[in-house]
């Protein structure tokens, strides 16, 4: 059951109302994508706070006035088993792709390898998995392990 502005986790209770609504939206989307509640809530809270800081007052007010939280209708089937998989940064054609090991498609592509690595690091920190960065020739360059402890 998705959370609403009237029924949401206690940990979101003390957030500013606009931030709270955004956190509920994000948490609902993460849950729908297969994240566990214990993963979704802290990720959503952090992302909502960042969104609030970066968004103009006018846009925040307009967002809050829209009313109830967003209803999510994903056209792709959720694949929660990929949440346990490591992430890869690989060269695909003329871009650098970030994808979960075992996934058919990249989650995002970048022109610069450094941008792909930074994006993938955020994902693996949230998932608490590993990141494998590959060279253009397909050989492994470096592995970052976020599965046990916090690093970089």
NUKE-334554 format. One line per field, with one value per residue (C-alpha): residue number from 1; residue in one letter; y, x, z. Coordinates in nm, 2 decimals. Layout:
<kegus>
vexnu	(NUM, ...) $
guke	(A, ...) $
py	(Y, ...) $
px	(X, ...) $
pz	(Z, ...) $
</kegus>
This chain:
<kegus>
vexnu	(1, 2, 3, 4, 5, 6, 7, 8, 9, 10, 11, 12, 13, 14, 15, 16, 17, 18, 19, 20, 21, 22, 23, 24, 25, 26, 27, 28, 29, 30, 31, 32, 33, 34, 35, 36, 37, 38, 39, 40, 41, 42, 43, 44, 45, 46, 47, 48, 49, 50, 51, 52, 53, 54, 55, 56, 57, 58, 59, 60, 61, 62, 63, 64, 65, 66, 67, 68, 69, 70, 71, 72, 73, 74, 75, 76, 77, 78, 79, 80, 81, 82, 83, 84, 85, 86, 87, 88, 89, 90, 91, 92, 93, 94, 95, 96, 97, 98, 99, 100, 101, 102, 103, 104, 105, 106, 107, 108, 109, 110, 111, 112, 113, 114, 115, 116, 117, 118, 119, 120, 121, 122, 123, 124, 125, 126, 127, 128, 129, 130, 131, 132, 133, 134, 135, 136, 137, 138, 139, 140, 141, 142, 143, 144, 145, 146, 147, 148, 149, 150, 151, 152) $
guke	(X, X, X, X, X, X, X, X, X, X, X, X, X, X, X, X, X, X, X, X, X, X, X, X, X, X, X, X, X, X, X, X, X, X, X, X, X, X, X, X, X, X, X, X, X, X, X, X, X, X, X, X, X, X, X, X, X, X, X, X, X, X, X, X, X, X, X, X, X, X, X, X, X, X, X, X, X, X, X, X, X, X, X, X, X, X, X, X, X, X, X, X, X, X, X, X, X, X, X, X, X, X, X, X, X, X, X, X, X, X, X, X, X, X, X, X, X, X, X, X, X, X, X, X, X, X, X, X, X, X, X, X, X, X, X, X, X, X, X, X, X, X, X, X, X, X, X, X, X, X, X, X) $
py	(0.00, 0.34, 0.60, 0.92, 1.26, 1.12, 0.78, 0.77, 0.64, 0.80, 0.89, 1.14, 1.31, 1.59, 1.70, 2.03, 1.96, 2.01, 1.80, 1.54, 1.52, 1.48, 1.21, 1.02, 1.04, 0.92, 0.64, 0.52, 0.50, 0.31, 0.06, 0.01, -0.06, -0.33, -0.15, -0.27, -0.01, 0.01, 0.11, 0.33, 0.56, 0.69, 0.72, 0.91, 1.14, 1.23, 1.29, 1.50, 1.72, 1.78, 1.85, 2.11, 2.29, 2.30, 2.40, 2.75, 2.86, 2.91, 2.56, 2.41, 2.59, 2.49, 2.13, 2.13, 2.29, 2.00, 1.81, 1.44, 1.25, 1.13, 0.81, 0.59, 0.39, 0.23, 0.08, -0.16, -0.45, -0.41, -0.63, -0.63, -0.90, -0.65, -0.46, -0.72, -0.72, -0.52, -0.22, -0.20, 0.09, -0.03, 0.12, 0.08, 0.22, 0.59, 0.62, 0.49, 0.29, 0.22, -0.10, -0.37, -0.70, -0.92, -0.63, -0.62, -0.24, 0.04, 0.25, 0.56, 0.65, 0.93, 1.09, 1.09, 0.79, 0.99, 1.10, 0.74, 0.63, 0.91, 0.82, 0.44, 0.51, 0.67, 0.37, 0.11, 0.32, 0.30, -0.06, -0.16, -0.36, -0.34, -0.13, -0.28, -0.02, -0.15, -0.01, 0.05, -0.29, -0.46, -0.55, -0.47, -0.15, -0.11, -0.24, -0.03, -0.23, -0.07, -0.39, -0.40, -0.05, 0.31, 0.43, 0.73) $
px	(0.00, 0.15, 0.20, -0.01, 0.01, -0.21, -0.04, 0.34, 0.63, 0.69, 1.05, 0.91, 0.69, 0.93, 1.02, 0.91, 0.58, 0.70, 1.01, 0.79, 0.56, 0.87, 1.01, 0.68, 0.68, 1.03, 0.98, 0.67, 0.86, 1.15, 0.91, 0.74, 1.08, 1.15, 1.34, 1.27, 1.11, 1.43, 1.62, 1.36, 1.29, 1.65, 1.72, 1.40, 1.46, 1.81, 1.70, 1.40, 1.62, 1.86, 1.57, 1.44, 1.77, 1.81, 1.46, 1.33, 1.07, 0.81, 0.86, 0.84, 0.52, 0.37, 0.47, 0.31, -0.01, -0.06, -0.22, -0.18, 0.14, 0.21, 0.06, 0.33, 0.25, 0.57, 0.56, 0.84, 0.81, 1.00, 1.30, 1.39, 1.65, 1.87, 1.89, 2.12, 2.34, 2.67, 2.68, 2.90, 3.05, 3.12, 3.19, 2.89, 2.93, 3.04, 2.91, 2.98, 2.69, 2.59, 2.40, 2.33, 2.50, 2.25, 2.04, 1.96, 1.97, 2.18, 2.01, 2.19, 2.46, 2.72, 2.97, 3.24, 3.36, 3.41, 3.05, 2.93, 3.16, 3.03, 2.66, 2.73, 2.90, 2.58, 2.38, 2.61, 2.63, 2.25, 2.23, 2.54, 2.69, 3.00, 3.09, 3.31, 3.46, 3.59, 3.83, 3.75, 3.90, 3.66, 3.92, 3.85, 4.00, 3.88, 3.63, 3.47, 3.32, 3.03, 2.88, 3.05, 3.17, 3.16, 3.45, 3.52) $
pz	(0.00, -0.10, 0.16, 0.16, 0.32, 0.60, 0.64, 0.62, 0.82, 1.16, 1.06, 0.81, 1.06, 1.16, 0.81, 0.67, 0.49, 0.14, 0.20, 0.37, 0.06, -0.17, 0.06, 0.05, -0.33, -0.36, -0.10, -0.28, -0.61, -0.45, -0.29, -0.62, -0.78, -0.52, -0.25, 0.10, 0.34, 0.55, 0.23, 0.08, 0.37, 0.43, 0.06, 0.01, 0.30, 0.19, -0.17, -0.06, 0.15, -0.14, -0.37, -0.12, -0.10, -0.48, -0.57, -0.58, -0.33, -0.61, -0.74, -0.39, -0.32, -0.66, -0.59, -0.25, -0.37, -0.62, -0.34, -0.27, -0.35, -0.70, -0.82, -0.98, -1.30, -1.42, -1.77, -1.68, -1.45, -1.13, -1.09, -0.72, -0.75, -0.92, -0.59, -0.46, -0.77, -0.81, -1.05, -1.36, -1.55, -1.90, -2.24, -2.48, -2.83, -2.77, -2.41, -2.06, -1.92, -1.56, -1.52, -1.27, -1.32, -1.50, -1.63, -1.99, -2.02, -1.87, -1.61, -1.73, -1.98, -1.97, -2.22, -1.95, -1.76, -1.44, -1.44, -1.48, -1.19, -0.96, -1.04, -0.99, -0.66, -0.53, -0.64, -0.47, -0.15, -0.13, -0.23, -0.02, -0.30, -0.52, -0.82, -1.09, -1.33, -1.66, -1.92, -2.28, -2.37, -2.13, -1.87, -1.50, -1.39, -1.03, -0.78, -0.50, -0.22, -0.03, 0.09, 0.43, 0.52, 0.41, 0.19, -0.02) $
</kegus>
